[in-house]
Amino acid sequence: MAVDIKVPSVGESISQGTLARWLKPDGAQVRMDEPVFELETEKATTEIAAPATGVLHVTVPEGQTVDIGATVGRIEEGGAPAKSPTKSNEAGATKVAAPPAPPPAHAPAPTVASQPATDSVLSPAARRLVQENGVDAGRVHGTGRGGRVTKEDVLQYLEQKPAAEPASAAAAVPAATPAPQSKERRQRMSAIRARIAERLVQAKNTAAILTTFNEADLSGVMALRAKYKDTFQKKHGVSLGFMSFFVKASIEALKAFPVVNASIEGADIVYHDTYDIGVAVSTEKGLMVPILHDADQLSFAAIEQRIAELAQKARDGKIAVQDLQGGTFTITNGGIFGSMLSTPILNPPQSAILGMHAIQKRPIAVNDQVVIRPMMYLALSYDHRLIDGREAVQFLVRVKECLESPERLLLEV
């Protein structure tokens, strides 16, 4: 009995995605609930599990756009995995083809029959390499079954490509004018990257974005971390980072200025009574913003543990759509890449985003004395349609106060 493998619903408003890659080859034995392919949508990459145990039969190749509910393969329950080719003897009995005899000593290694490739005989991995490197598929010889070009065939071609023609042949044939080399290469934008681009343009075109700046002396935070980091690590199994302080400071400021935690919906202002803080994470596929739901209910340790868990899932491509939905405010840290100052773009439908930057020791005046302190520039981008400059500036000052006196975060004052 065959069971269809269908593309499941992975979130509201998502109607299609891209079959990024098969995790099991065609003809492989798979178990129920074992991941068999990756579905890439505008929000995340999700592993889709097998609906039954049996032999996998792929019907939709990698890289294809598929609708939610579409059938991309089937599982033959009770089937046997694909076996090696067989041949029949004269009596009609079937037996496994005998392996070829080993070559005699000192004989040259046998060559694998190959044939020029066309796009129809490229494996998905080989097709991707051909497109990324601008290779003429007709020049690659396939050594797979039926002349199919494998990933290894393309890699071997790329390694040998710079090699010159034999000297004798080069001497006999006049040198031809070399064809101009392409100075560009094209790669289709992933669904996630396309969605990020769409949302950024949406934010710029629909919101009146302004940015206000301040700076914070992080001496208190750094002293607190240095004093308790080892004990914190031993007790909670996670490092005490800066992000938990910024999440806590942001929540205190959001409580003081609720409009910064609000959003616009048509002609209405929607005030959110929850503090669902998005923390931007950089991945190979683009920037993702996992959400710390009900972050005001989390301890410093719980915040650090949750951030580490979500960041790892995002980088491994295993983050769930629900982990990316429902944020009311976002924090982004360009400082980990060395950024000194930036103007973050809003994450719609949110109305504000806080930007962290690199910590640098700078001379500042304290009690009329010049001292060296670890300073960070802070940036708050906000939607001026909803948030006035006074509220934005006071919000950022409140964040600064909490960071410069971190005991306030512990005492909630």
C-alpha positions in Angstrom: 0.0 0.0 0.0 1.3 3.4 -1.0 1.0 6.4 1.4 1.3 9.9 -0.2 3.8 12.4 1.2 2.0 15.7 1.3 3.3 19.2 2.1 1.8 20.1 5.5 0.6 23.4 6.7 3.4 25.1 8.6 1.8 28.4 9.6 -0.9 30.9 9.0 -0.8 32.8 5.7 1.7 30.4 4.2 0.4 28.9 1.0 3.5 27.5 -0.6 7.2 26.8 -0.2 10.3 25.4 -1.8 11.3 21.7 -1.6 14.8 22.6 -0.5 16.3 19.1 -0.4 15.5 15.5 0.2 17.1 14.1 3.3 16.7 10.5 2.0 17.5 9.3 -1.5 14.9 7.8 -3.8 14.4 4.1 -3.0 15.6 4.4 0.5 14.0 2.7 3.5 12.5 5.2 5.9 10.7 5.0 9.2 7.5 6.8 10.3 8.2 10.2 11.8 11.7 10.2 10.3 12.6 13.5 8.5 12.5 13.0 4.8 12.7 16.4 3.2 13.2 20.1 4.0 10.5 22.7 3.2 11.7 26.2 2.9 9.1 28.9 3.3 9.2 32.7 3.6 9.5 32.3 7.4 11.7 29.3 8.1 13.0 26.0 6.9 11.1 23.0 8.3 11.9 19.3 8.3 8.9 17.2 7.2 8.6 13.7 8.6 7.6 10.5 6.8 3.9 9.6 7.3 4.6 5.8 7.3 7.3 3.2 7.3 8.5 1.8 3.9 10.3 2.6 0.8 10.6 6.3 -0.4 9.6 7.2 -3.9 10.4 10.8 -4.9 8.1 12.5 -7.4 9.0 16.1 -7.0 12.7 17.1 -7.4 14.6 19.5 -5.1 14.3 23.2 -5.8 10.7 23.1 -6.9 8.0 25.4 -5.6 5.2 23.4 -4.0 1.8 24.3 -2.7 0.6 23.4 0.8 -1.2 20.1 0.5 0.6 19.0 -2.7 2.0 15.5 -3.0 5.8 15.3 -3.4 6.4 11.6 -3.1 5.0 8.4 -1.7 6.0 5.6 0.7 5.5 2.0 -0.3 4.6 0.2 2.9 6.3 -3.1 3.2 8.4 -2.5 0.0 12.0 -3.5 -0.3 14.8 -0.9 -0.9 16.2 -0.6 -4.4 18.8 -3.4 -5.1 21.7 -3.9 -7.4 20.8 -4.8 -11.1 20.4 -8.5 -11.8 20.6 -10.7 -14.9 19.0 -14.0 -15.9 20.8 -17.2 -16.8 19.9 -19.4 -19.7 17.6 -21.6 -17.6 15.5 -18.5 -16.7 16.7 -18.3 -13.1 17.6 -14.9 -11.8 20.9 -14.2 -10.0 22.8 -11.2 -8.9 25.3 -10.0 -11.5 28.8 -11.2 -10.6 31.3 -8.5 -9.7 33.9 -7.7 -12.3 37.2 -9.6 -12.1 40.0 -7.6 -10.5 42.4 -6.1 -13.1 45.7 -7.9 -13.7 48.8 -6.7 -11.9 50.3 -3.5 -13.4 47.3 -3.1 -15.7 45.9 0.4 -16.1 42.9 1.2 -13.9 39.6 0.7 -15.7 37.8 3.8 -16.8 34.1 4.4 -16.0 31.9 4.8 -19.1 30.6 8.4 -19.2 28.7 10.6 -21.5 28.2 14.4 -21.9 25.5 15.8 -19.6 22.3 17.5 -20.4 20.2 19.3 -17.8 17.8 16.4 -17.7 20.5 14.0 -16.3 21.8 16.3 -13.7 21.2 15.3 -10.1 19.7 18.1 -7.9 23.0 18.7 -6.1 24.9 18.7 -9.5 22.4 21.1 -11.0 22.9 23.5 -8.1 26.7 23.4 -8.5 26.4 23.9 -12.3 24.3 27.0 -11.8 26.4 28.5 -9.1 29.6 28.1 -11.0 28.4 28.9 -14.5 29.4 25.5 -15.8 28.4 24.3 -19.3 26.5 21.1 -18.4 27.4 19.6 -21.8 31.1 19.6 -20.9 30.6 17.5 -17.7 30.7 13.7 -18.1 28.4 11.7 -15.9 29.5 8.5 -14.2 26.2 7.8 -12.4 23.6 5.3 -13.5 22.5 5.9 -17.1 25.0 8.7 -17.5 23.6 10.7 -14.6 25.8 13.5 -13.5 26.5 13.5 -9.8 27.8 16.2 -7.5 31.2 14.5 -7.5 31.3 14.7 -11.4 30.9 18.4 -11.3 33.5 18.9 -8.5 35.9 16.8 -10.5 35.3 18.9 -13.6 35.8 22.1 -11.6 39.1 20.8 -10.2 40.4 19.9 -13.7 39.0 22.9 -15.5 42.1 25.1 -15.1 44.4 22.4 -16.5 45.9 23.3 -19.9 45.6 21.1 -23.0 48.5 18.7 -23.7 51.6 20.4 -25.1 51.6 18.4 -28.4 48.0 19.3 -29.2 48.6 23.0 -28.3 51.6 23.1 -30.6 49.6 21.6 -33.5 46.6 23.9 -33.2 46.9 27.7 -33.5 45.8 29.4 -30.3 42.3 30.7 -30.5 41.0 33.8 -28.9 39.7 32.8 -25.5 36.0 33.3 -24.9 35.3 36.2 -22.5 34.9 34.9 -18.9 31.6 35.8 -17.2 32.1 38.3 -14.3 28.9 37.5 -12.7 26.9 34.5 -11.5 23.3 34.2 -10.6 21.6 32.3 -7.8 17.9 32.3 -7.1 16.9 34.1 -4.0 15.7 31.8 -1.2 12.1 32.1 0.0 13.3 33.5 3.3 15.6 36.1 1.8 12.8 37.2 -0.6 10.4 37.6 2.3 13.0 39.6 4.3 13.5 41.9 1.3 9.7 42.3 1.0 9.2 43.1 4.6 12.1 45.6 4.7 10.6 47.5 1.7 7.2 47.3 3.3 8.6 48.9 6.5 10.3 51.7 4.6 7.3 52.4 2.4 4.6 52.3 5.1 6.1 53.6 8.3 7.5 57.0 9.2 10.8 55.7 10.6 13.0 57.9 12.7 16.0 56.9 14.9 17.1 58.4 18.2 20.5 57.7 19.8 22.1 57.6 23.2 25.0 55.9 24.9 25.3 53.8 27.9 28.2 53.1 30.4 28.3 49.3 30.8 30.7 49.3 33.7 28.0 48.1 36.1 26.9 45.3 33.8 30.4 44.1 33.1 31.3 44.1 36.8 28.2 42.1 37.6 29.0 39.6 34.9 32.6 39.3 35.9 31.6 38.7 39.5 28.9 36.1 39.0 29.7 34.5 35.5 31.3 31.4 36.9 28.7 30.7 39.5 25.9 31.5 37.0 27.5 29.0 34.5 27.8 26.2 37.0 24.2 26.7 38.3 22.3 27.2 35.1 24.6 25.6 32.4 24.6 28.7 30.3 26.8 31.8 30.1 25.6 35.2 31.5 25.6 37.3 28.3 24.7 40.9 27.6 21.4 40.1 25.9 19.5 39.2 29.1 20.4 42.6 30.5 19.1 44.3 27.4 15.9 42.3 27.3 15.2 43.1 31.0 16.0 46.8 30.5 13.8 47.0 27.4 10.9 45.4 29.3 11.2 48.0 32.1 11.2 50.8 29.5 8.2 49.2 27.6 6.3 49.1 30.9 7.0 52.8 31.4 6.1 53.7 27.8 3.4 51.2 26.5 3.0 52.9 23.2 6.5 51.6 22.2 5.1 48.1 22.6 2.0 48.9 20.5 1.3 48.6 16.8 -1.0 50.1 14.2 -3.8 48.1 12.7 -5.8 50.1 10.2 -7.1 53.1 12.0 -6.6 51.5 15.5 -3.7 51.4 17.9 -3.3 48.0 19.4 -1.7 48.0 22.8 -0.1 44.7 23.8 -0.2 43.7 27.4 2.4 41.0 26.8 6.2 41.5 26.3 7.1 39.2 23.4 10.7 40.2 22.6 12.3 39.4 19.3 16.1 38.8 19.3 17.6 39.1 15.8 19.9 36.1 14.8 22.1 36.0 11.8 22.0 32.8 9.8 23.4 31.6 6.4 19.9 32.1 5.0 19.4 35.6 6.3 18.4 37.4 9.4 15.8 35.7 11.6 14.0 37.0 14.6 13.0 34.3 17.1 10.6 35.5 19.8 10.9 35.2 23.6 7.3 34.9 24.4 6.2 36.4 27.8 9.8 37.5 28.4 8.8 39.5 31.4 8.0 36.2 33.2 11.5 34.8 32.5 14.6 35.0 34.7 18.0 36.0 33.5 18.9 32.4 33.2 15.7 31.4 31.4 16.3 34.3 28.9 19.9 33.2 28.2 18.9 29.5 27.8 16.0 30.3 25.5 18.1 32.7 23.4 20.8 30.0 23.0 18.2 27.4 22.1 16.4 29.5 19.5 19.6 30.8 18.0 20.9 27.2 17.5 17.6 26.1 16.0 17.7 29.0 13.6 21.3 28.3 12.5 20.6 24.6 12.1 17.5 25.4 9.9 15.2 23.7 12.4 13.4 26.6 13.9 9.6 26.4 13.9 7.3 29.0 12.4 5.6 29.6 15.8 9.1 30.5 17.2 9.1 33.5 14.8 5.5 34.8 15.2 3.9 37.2 17.6 6.7 39.6 18.6 5.9 43.1 20.0 9.4 44.6 20.1 12.8 43.6 18.7 16.4 43.9 19.8 19.2 43.6 17.2 23.0 43.4 18.0 25.2 44.7 15.2 28.0 45.0 17.7 28.9 41.4 17.4 30.0 42.2 13.9 31.9 45.4 15.0 29.2 48.0 14.2 29.7 51.2 16.0 26.4 52.9 15.0 23.4 52.0 12.8 19.8 52.8 12.2 17.8 49.5 12.5 14.8 49.0 10.3 11.5 48.1 11.9 10.2 44.6 12.0 6.5 45.0 10.9 4.0 45.3 12.4 6.1 46.3 15.4 6.6 50.0 16.0 10.1 50.1 17.4 13.4 48.2 17.4 16.5 48.7 19.7 19.9 48.5 18.2 23.0 47.4 20.2 26.5 48.2 19.1 30.1 47.4 19.8 31.5 48.2 23.3 34.5 50.5 23.2 36.5 52.0 26.0 36.2 55.8 25.6 37.1 58.8 27.8 34.0 60.4 29.4 33.4 62.9 32.2 32.3 61.6 35.5 32.1 64.0 38.5 34.1 66.5 36.5 36.9 63.9 36.0 37.9 62.3 32.7 37.7 58.5 33.1 37.9 55.6 30.7 34.7 53.6 30.6 33.3 50.8 28.4 30.7 52.6 26.3 28.0 51.5 23.9 25.9 53.5 21.5 22.2 52.7 21.6 19.8 53.3 18.7 16.0 53.2 18.8 14.2 53.3 15.5 10.5 54.0 15.8 7.4 54.6 13.8 6.7 58.3 14.2 3.1 57.8 13.1 2.5 56.3 16.6 5.4 57.2 18.8 6.4 60.9 19.4 10.0 61.9 19.8 9.5 62.7 23.5 8.4 59.1 24.2 11.2 57.6 22.0 13.9 59.7 23.8 12.5 58.9 27.3 12.2 55.2 26.4 15.9 55.1 25.4 16.9 57.1 28.5 15.1 54.5 30.7 17.0 51.7 29.0 20.2 53.6 29.6 19.4 54.1 33.3 18.7 50.4 33.8 21.9 49.3 32.1 24.0 51.8 34.0 22.4 50.7 37.3 21.8 47.0 36.7 20.6 46.4 40.3 17.5 48.2 39.2 16.7 45.2 37.0 17.0 42.8 39.9 14.9 45.0 42.2 12.5 46.1 39.4 12.7 49.8 40.4 
